[in-house]
Amino acid sequence: MITKASLEDIPALTILINSAYRGESSKKGWTTEAHLLEGKRTDEQEMTQIFLDPKNTILKFTENDKIIGSVLLVEKENQLYLGMLTVSPELQNSGIGKKLLAEAENHAKSLGLSSIIMTVISVREELISWYKRHGYVDTGKREAFPESGIHITVSEEPLEFIFLEKVL
């Protein structure tokens, strides 16, 4: 079931998101960034800030009272920014990501927004292909990947974000 997440979901969401993006647990799924980045993907402080901004919505996919997927949606002018699409590593390739993506599109339409945009690390070719199969196109826009204490690059390749968009 997909519903809107709340502040009380922050601990479970933080664990889920970190398990899917970084560290050994993420290597069970195909969307890991562990070969590119060390550190955490997010923390409870960042998640709290996300929830406190009224332009942000986090949808959660729950099964048997456990959060197994989530996605961050941010209203930006006439577009919806989609970020941190997450599925538990053990459950990837089971259609949960596709369902969250479809619900994000419904959310954008309900707000009267004309498109969804996102950033993906340029070397994540398999993930970029997955989004393209779901109607997203490369806009040609690029942005440097941010270095910080939480995002520690271990990749030999330089990292940058590419922007993908789907017009609704």
C-alpha positions in Angstrom: 0.0 0.0 0.0 1.3 3.5 -0.9 0.5 6.3 1.5 2.0 9.6 2.6 4.8 9.1 5.2 5.0 11.1 8.4 7.5 12.3 10.9 7.1 9.1 12.9 8.4 7.1 9.9 11.8 8.9 9.9 13.8 6.2 11.7 12.5 3.4 9.4 12.9 5.5 6.3 16.4 6.5 7.2 17.4 2.8 7.7 15.7 1.8 4.4 17.2 4.5 2.3 20.7 4.0 3.6 20.4 0.2 3.2 19.4 0.6 -0.5 22.0 3.1 -1.5 25.2 2.5 0.5 27.1 -0.2 2.3 27.1 -4.0 2.1 23.3 -4.4 2.3 22.8 -2.3 -0.8 24.8 -4.7 -2.9 21.9 -7.2 -2.7 20.0 -4.9 -5.1 20.8 -3.5 -8.5 20.5 0.2 -7.5 23.4 0.4 -5.1 25.9 3.3 -5.1 28.3 1.5 -2.8 30.9 1.2 -5.6 30.7 5.0 -6.1 30.2 6.5 -2.7 30.8 5.8 0.9 29.1 7.2 3.9 25.3 7.5 4.4 22.8 8.5 1.8 20.8 10.4 4.4 20.4 10.8 8.2 17.5 11.6 10.5 18.4 15.3 10.7 18.1 15.6 6.9 14.9 13.6 6.8 13.4 15.8 9.5 14.2 18.9 7.4 12.6 17.3 4.4 9.4 16.7 6.3 9.3 20.2 7.7 9.2 21.8 4.2 5.6 21.9 3.1 6.6 21.6 -0.6 8.0 18.1 0.1 6.1 14.8 0.3 7.5 11.4 1.0 5.4 8.5 -0.2 6.0 5.1 1.5 5.2 1.6 0.2 4.2 -0.5 3.2 3.7 -4.3 3.3 2.8 -6.1 6.6 3.3 -2.9 8.5 6.9 -2.6 7.2 8.1 0.2 5.0 9.8 -1.5 2.0 9.9 1.4 -0.5 9.7 5.2 -0.6 10.1 8.3 -2.8 10.7 12.0 -2.1 8.6 14.4 -4.2 9.3 18.1 -4.2 7.1 20.8 -5.7 9.3 23.1 -7.9 7.3 25.8 -9.8 5.5 23.8 -12.6 7.5 20.6 -12.1 7.7 17.9 -9.5 11.2 16.8 -8.5 11.6 13.1 -7.8 14.4 11.9 -5.5 15.5 9.1 -3.4 13.3 6.5 -5.0 14.1 3.5 -2.8 13.1 -0.1 -2.7 14.5 -2.6 -0.1 17.5 -4.3 -1.8 16.0 -7.8 -1.3 12.8 -6.7 -3.0 14.2 -4.9 -6.0 12.9 -6.1 -9.4 9.5 -6.9 -7.9 7.6 -3.9 -9.4 7.6 -1.8 -6.2 9.7 1.0 -7.8 7.4 1.0 -10.9 4.4 1.4 -8.6 6.0 4.3 -6.6 6.9 6.0 -9.9 3.3 5.7 -11.1 2.1 7.2 -7.8 4.6 10.0 -8.1 3.1 10.8 -11.6 -0.4 10.7 -10.1 0.7 13.1 -7.3 2.2 15.5 -9.9 -1.0 15.5 -11.9 -3.1 16.1 -8.8 -1.0 19.2 -8.2 -1.5 20.4 -11.8 2.2 20.0 -12.5 3.4 19.5 -16.1 6.4 17.3 -15.7 8.6 15.3 -13.3 12.3 16.0 -13.2 15.1 14.1 -11.4 18.9 13.9 -11.2 20.8 10.6 -11.6 24.5 10.1 -11.2 25.8 9.9 -14.8 27.7 6.6 -14.5 24.5 4.8 -13.3 23.7 3.6 -16.8 21.5 0.7 -15.8 19.3 3.0 -13.6 19.2 5.7 -16.3 18.0 3.0 -18.8 15.3 2.0 -16.3 14.0 5.5 -16.1 14.1 5.9 -19.9 12.0 2.7 -20.3 9.5 4.5 -18.1 9.2 7.6 -20.3 12.0 9.8 -18.9 14.4 11.6 -21.3 17.8 13.1 -20.8 17.4 16.9 -20.9 21.1 17.4 -21.6 21.5 19.4 -18.4 24.4 18.4 -16.2 25.5 19.5 -12.7 28.6 18.7 -10.6 28.1 16.0 -8.0 28.3 17.7 -4.5 31.2 16.7 -2.3 30.3 16.6 1.4 31.0 14.8 4.6 28.0 12.6 3.9 28.7 11.9 0.2 32.3 10.5 0.0 33.3 9.6 -3.5 35.3 6.4 -4.0 34.8 6.2 -7.8 37.8 6.7 -10.1 35.4 8.3 -12.6 34.3 11.9 -12.1 30.7 12.0 -11.0 28.0 14.4 -12.2 24.3 14.5 -12.2 22.3 14.2 -15.4 18.8 15.6 -15.5 15.9 13.4 -16.6 12.4 14.6 -17.3 9.0 13.2 -18.1 6.3 15.4 -19.5 2.9 14.4 -18.1 
